Amino acid sequence: MLPVFAGILPKKLNLFKTSWPIIIKVYDFCPTTYLTNMLRKISLASLALVVGGILAVVGFYAYFTDKPTLNLAGFFYGIPLLLGGLALKAAELEPAEFTEPTSSEVLLLRESLATDTQNQVRKDVTRFRYGQPAHLDDALERLGLAPTDEERPLLQGLREVDVDGAYGLILEFYSPLMPIELWEEKQENITTFFGPGLHAQVSQKPNDKVELTLVTTPKA
């Protein structure tokens, strides 16, 4: 019995060793956080258009089939929702996308090292916005990097990286009218604006792109 048990036990241990990250993930699963993240990816404008459109169609159907109660409900709720959805859609700013998946190692760095500002920036630019012309438009304007709407750099994506053991949030801008020299001149101001607890690095990339990296600094 003992040799058989000894032969089986390592396999079970190997299976457990392979599966423990999955087990931890399931254990740490938070329905509230998951629901919040899902809602952030939903366009309120599209939701209003779909629900309003359905209710409006129901209202018209009820009108022609002589069902006054259903007709009233369809028109009373459907038309305003449809018009509201159209208005939201016109003012909608789509979320910026991650240009590469974030590794589990970097996620651990985010959880342990990311500043409140880094987390807020990441959450703000990866959700739908309304009535805002561009992501981080106010920050760019205050930093002197967006003197006009035409010259404003446009955030095209983001990614999270390990920078020598520190957590780094990289914001990828299309900046054809704001030269890298101006970004470099504003680098210290950017650090102050997004600080404390981090420093900013800017770098020129091909095709008029500039990357702004917000890197956490060691705590004293």
Contacts in CASP RR format, 6 or more apart in sequence:
PFRMAT RR
TARGET T0000
AUTHOR 0000-0000-0000
METHOD contacts of the structure
MODEL  1
MLPVFAGILPKKLNLFKTSWPIIIKVYDFCPTTYLTNMLRKISLASLALV
VGGILAVVGFYAYFTDKPTLNLAGFFYGIPLLLGGLALKAAELEPAEFTE
PTSSEVLLLRESLATDTQNQVRKDVTRFRYGQPAHLDDALERLGLAPTDE
ERPLLQGLREVDVDGAYGLILEFYSPLMPIELWEEKQENITTFFGPGLHA
QVSQKPNDKVELTLVTTPKA
21 104 0 8 1.000
40 95 0 8 1.000
40 123 0 8 1.000
40 126 0 8 1.000
40 127 0 8 1.000
40 128 0 8 1.000
41 95 0 8 1.000
41 127 0 8 1.000
42 128 0 8 1.000
43 92 0 8 1.000
43 94 0 8 1.000
43 128 0 8 1.000
44 85 0 8 1.000
44 88 0 8 1.000
44 128 0 8 1.000
44 130 0 8 1.000
45 85 0 8 1.000
45 86 0 8 1.000
45 88 0 8 1.000
45 89 0 8 1.000
45 92 0 8 1.000
45 128 0 8 1.000
45 130 0 8 1.000
46 89 0 8 1.000
48 81 0 8 1.000
48 82 0 8 1.000
48 84 0 8 1.000
48 85 0 8 1.000
48 88 0 8 1.000
49 82 0 8 1.000
49 85 0 8 1.000
49 86 0 8 1.000
49 89 0 8 1.000
51 78 0 8 1.000
51 81 0 8 1.000
52 77 0 8 1.000
52 78 0 8 1.000
52 79 0 8 1.000
52 81 0 8 1.000
52 82 0 8 1.000
52 85 0 8 1.000
53 78 0 8 1.000
53 81 0 8 1.000
53 82 0 8 1.000
54 78 0 8 1.000
55 73 0 8 1.000
55 74 0 8 1.000
55 77 0 8 1.000
55 78 0 8 1.000
55 81 0 8 1.000
55 82 0 8 1.000
56 74 0 8 1.000
56 75 0 8 1.000
56 78 0 8 1.000
56 79 0 8 1.000
56 81 0 8 1.000
56 82 0 8 1.000
58 70 0 8 1.000
58 73 0 8 1.000
58 74 0 8 1.000
59 70 0 8 1.000
59 71 0 8 1.000
59 73 0 8 1.000
59 74 0 8 1.000
59 75 0 8 1.000
59 78 0 8 1.000
62 68 0 8 1.000
62 69 0 8 1.000
62 70 0 8 1.000
62 71 0 8 1.000
62 73 0 8 1.000
62 74 0 8 1.000
63 71 0 8 1.000
63 75 0 8 1.000
88 130 0 8 1.000
91 130 0 8 1.000
91 131 0 8 1.000
92 128 0 8 1.000
92 129 0 8 1.000
92 130 0 8 1.000
93 128 0 8 1.000
93 129 0 8 1.000
93 130 0 8 1.000
93 131 0 8 1.000
93 132 0 8 1.000
93 133 0 8 1.000
93 134 0 8 1.000
93 135 0 8 1.000
94 128 0 8 1.000
95 125 0 8 1.000
95 126 0 8 1.000
95 127 0 8 1.000
95 128 0 8 1.000
95 129 0 8 1.000
96 125 0 8 1.000
96 126 0 8 1.000
96 135 0 8 1.000
96 155 0 8 1.000
96 156 0 8 1.000
96 157 0 8 1.000
96 158 0 8 1.000
97 126 0 8 1.000
97 157 0 8 1.000
97 158 0 8 1.000
98 126 0 8 1.000
98 157 0 8 1.000
98 158 0 8 1.000
98 159 0 8 1.000
98 160 0 8 1.000
99 157 0 8 1.000
99 158 0 8 1.000
99 159 0 8 1.000
99 172 0 8 1.000
100 159 0 8 1.000
102 110 0 8 1.000
102 159 0 8 1.000
102 160 0 8 1.000
103 162 0 8 1.000
105 162 0 8 1.000
106 160 0 8 1.000
106 161 0 8 1.000
106 162 0 8 1.000
106 167 0 8 1.000
107 160 0 8 1.000
109 162 0 8 1.000
109 165 0 8 1.000
109 166 0 8 1.000
109 167 0 8 1.000
109 168 0 8 1.000
110 118 0 8 1.000
110 119 0 8 1.000
110 160 0 8 1.000
110 167 0 8 1.000
112 167 0 8 1.000
113 166 0 8 1.000
113 167 0 8 1.000
113 216 0 8 1.000
114 167 0 8 1.000
114 169 0 8 1.000
114 216 0 8 1.000
115 195 0 8 1.000
115 196 0 8 1.000
115 197 0 8 1.000
115 198 0 8 1.000
115 216 0 8 1.000
117 194 0 8 1.000
117 195 0 8 1.000
117 198 0 8 1.000
117 214 0 8 1.000
118 167 0 8 1.000
118 168 0 8 1.000
118 169 0 8 1.000
118 194 0 8 1.000
118 198 0 8 1.000
118 214 0 8 1.000
118 216 0 8 1.000
121 136 0 8 1.000
121 169 0 8 1.000
121 171 0 8 1.000
121 194 0 8 1.000
121 214 0 8 1.000
122 158 0 8 1.000
122 160 0 8 1.000
122 169 0 8 1.000
124 135 0 8 1.000
124 136 0 8 1.000
125 135 0 8 1.000
125 136 0 8 1.000
125 155 0 8 1.000
125 157 0 8 1.000
125 158 0 8 1.000
125 171 0 8 1.000
126 158 0 8 1.000
129 135 0 8 1.000
133 149 0 8 1.000
133 152 0 8 1.000
134 140 0 8 1.000
134 152 0 8 1.000
134 154 0 8 1.000
134 155 0 8 1.000
135 154 0 8 1.000
135 155 0 8 1.000
136 155 0 8 1.000
136 171 0 8 1.000
137 146 0 8 1.000
137 152 0 8 1.000
139 193 0 8 1.000
139 194 0 8 1.000
140 146 0 8 1.000
140 152 0 8 1.000
140 153 0 8 1.000
141 152 0 8 1.000
142 193 0 8 1.000
143 186 0 8 1.000
143 189 0 8 1.000
143 190 0 8 1.000
143 193 0 8 1.000
144 186 0 8 1.000
145 152 0 8 1.000
145 153 0 8 1.000
145 178 0 8 1.000
145 182 0 8 1.000
145 183 0 8 1.000
145 186 0 8 1.000
146 152 0 8 1.000
146 153 0 8 1.000
146 178 0 8 1.000
150 177 0 8 1.000
151 177 0 8 1.000
151 178 0 8 1.000
152 178 0 8 1.000
153 173 0 8 1.000
153 174 0 8 1.000
153 175 0 8 1.000
153 178 0 8 1.000
153 210 0 8 1.000
154 173 0 8 1.000
154 174 0 8 1.000
154 175 0 8 1.000
155 171 0 8 1.000
155 172 0 8 1.000
155 173 0 8 1.000
156 172 0 8 1.000
156 173 0 8 1.000
156 174 0 8 1.000
156 209 0 8 1.000
157 171 0 8 1.000
157 172 0 8 1.000
158 169 0 8 1.000
158 170 0 8 1.000
158 171 0 8 1.000
158 172 0 8 1.000
159 170 0 8 1.000
159 172 0 8 1.000
160 167 0 8 1.000
160 168 0 8 1.000
160 169 0 8 1.000
160 170 0 8 1.000
161 168 0 8 1.000
161 170 0 8 1.000
161 213 0 8 1.000
162 168 0 8 1.000
163 213 0 8 1.000
163 215 0 8 1.000
166 215 0 8 1.000
166 216 0 8 1.000
166 217 0 8 1.000
166 218 0 8 1.000
167 215 0 8 1.000
167 216 0 8 1.000
168 213 0 8 1.000
168 214 0 8 1.000
168 215 0 8 1.000
168 216 0 8 1.000
169 213 0 8 1.000
169 214 0 8 1.000
170 211 0 8 1.000
170 212 0 8 1.000
170 213 0 8 1.000
170 214 0 8 1.000
171 211 0 8 1.000
171 212 0 8 1.000
171 213 0 8 1.000
171 214 0 8 1.000
172 205 0 8 1.000
172 209 0 8 1.000
172 211 0 8 1.000
173 209 0 8 1.000
173 210 0 8 1.000
173 211 0 8 1.000
173 212 0 8 1.000
174 207 0 8 1.000
174 208 0 8 1.000
174 209 0 8 1.000
175 183 0 8 1.000
175 208 0 8 1.000
175 209 0 8 1.000
175 210 0 8 1.000
176 208 0 8 1.000
178 210 0 8 1.000
180 202 0 8 1.000
180 203 0 8 1.000
180 204 0 8 1.000
180 210 0 8 1.000
183 202 0 8 1.000
183 210 0 8 1.000
183 212 0 8 1.000
184 202 0 8 1.000
187 200 0 8 1.000
187 201 0 8 1.000
187 202 0 8 1.000
188 200 0 8 1.000
190 200 0 8 1.000
190 202 0 8 1.000
190 212 0 8 1.000
191 198 0 8 1.000
191 199 0 8 1.000
191 200 0 8 1.000
194 200 0 8 1.000
194 214 0 8 1.000
197 216 0 8 1.000
197 217 0 8 1.000
197 219 0 8 1.000
198 214 0 8 1.000
198 215 0 8 1.000
198 216 0 8 1.000
198 217 0 8 1.000
199 214 0 8 1.000
199 215 0 8 1.000
199 217 0 8 1.000
200 212 0 8 1.000
200 213 0 8 1.000
200 214 0 8 1.000
200 215 0 8 1.000
201 212 0 8 1.000
201 213 0 8 1.000
201 215 0 8 1.000
202 210 0 8 1.000
202 211 0 8 1.000
202 212 0 8 1.000
202 213 0 8 1.000
203 210 0 8 1.000
203 211 0 8 1.000
203 213 0 8 1.000
204 210 0 8 1.000
205 211 0 8 1.000
END
